[in-house]
């Protein structure tokens, strides 16, 4: 069981969930923006990792705390992932 985020949550919390249930070993860091954070949380006995974009970790904490405080807990929010400048993420590279 993972938590779900609706489109209106992105505006409310000023963060965007890129992917849920990430396998860190298979993550392609060179394809991610530098404002990517990994959020590790636990619901019951299961541990999950999500990739989230945000300017501040506090925005991510607020979103996840509101979603899982009654059913689980946040273990860690880690920054420093991604290699692409945020303003260039999602643009088409015509040189490839």
C-alpha positions as CSV (number, residue, x, y, z in Angstrom):
1,X,0.0,0.0,0.0
2,X,1.5,3.3,-1.1
3,X,0.1,6.8,-0.6
4,X,-1.5,8.6,-3.5
5,X,-1.1,12.2,-4.5
6,X,-3.7,14.1,-6.5
7,X,-2.9,16.9,-9.0
8,X,-4.2,19.5,-6.5
9,X,-1.7,18.3,-3.9
10,X,1.2,19.5,-6.1
11,X,-0.1,23.1,-5.9
12,X,-1.0,22.9,-2.2
13,X,2.4,21.6,-1.1
14,X,4.6,23.1,-3.9
15,X,6.2,19.8,-4.8
16,X,5.7,17.2,-7.5
17,X,6.0,13.4,-7.1
18,X,8.0,12.1,-10.0
19,X,7.8,8.4,-9.2
20,X,6.7,6.2,-6.3
21,X,8.2,2.9,-5.2
22,X,11.6,3.6,-6.7
23,X,14.4,1.0,-6.8
24,X,17.4,3.1,-5.9
25,X,19.7,0.6,-7.6
26,X,18.0,1.1,-10.9
27,X,17.6,4.9,-10.7
28,X,19.0,6.8,-13.6
29,X,20.4,9.9,-11.9
30,X,21.7,11.5,-15.0
31,X,18.1,11.9,-16.3
32,X,16.8,13.7,-13.3
33,X,16.7,17.4,-12.3
34,X,19.0,18.5,-9.5
35,X,16.0,19.4,-7.3
36,X,15.1,15.8,-7.0
37,X,14.8,14.4,-3.4
38,X,14.3,10.8,-2.3
39,X,11.7,10.3,0.4
40,X,11.9,7.1,2.4
41,X,8.9,6.2,4.5
42,X,7.4,3.3,6.2
43,X,3.8,2.1,6.3
44,X,3.3,-0.9,8.5
45,X,6.3,-3.3,7.8
46,X,6.8,-2.0,4.3
47,X,9.4,0.6,3.4
48,X,8.9,2.8,0.2
49,X,11.1,5.3,-1.6
50,X,9.6,8.1,-3.8
51,X,11.3,10.6,-6.1
52,X,10.0,14.1,-5.5
53,X,10.8,17.5,-6.9
54,X,10.7,20.5,-4.6
55,X,12.7,23.6,-3.8
56,X,12.5,23.0,0.0
57,X,12.6,19.8,2.0
58,X,10.0,21.4,4.3
59,X,7.5,21.3,1.5
60,X,8.1,17.6,1.0
61,X,7.9,16.9,4.7
62,X,4.6,18.8,5.0
63,X,3.1,16.8,2.1
64,X,4.2,13.4,3.4
65,X,3.5,14.1,7.0
66,X,-0.1,15.1,6.2
67,X,-0.5,11.9,4.1
68,X,1.1,9.3,6.3
69,X,1.2,10.6,9.9
70,X,-1.8,8.4,10.9
71,X,-0.6,5.2,9.1
72,X,3.2,5.3,9.0
73,X,6.3,7.5,9.4
74,X,8.8,9.4,7.4
75,X,12.3,7.8,7.7
76,X,14.4,10.2,5.6
77,X,14.4,12.9,3.0
78,X,17.6,13.1,1.0
79,X,18.7,15.7,-1.5
80,X,21.5,15.8,-4.1
81,X,20.2,13.6,-6.8
82,X,19.9,14.5,-10.4
83,X,22.3,16.0,-13.0
84,X,20.0,18.3,-15.1
85,X,19.3,21.9,-14.2
86,X,15.7,22.2,-13.1
87,X,14.8,24.8,-15.8
88,X,16.1,22.5,-18.5
89,X,14.4,19.3,-17.2
90,X,11.8,18.1,-19.7
91,X,13.1,20.0,-22.7
92,X,13.9,18.2,-25.9
93,X,17.5,17.8,-26.8
94,X,17.8,18.1,-30.6
95,X,21.5,17.0,-30.8
96,X,20.8,13.4,-29.9
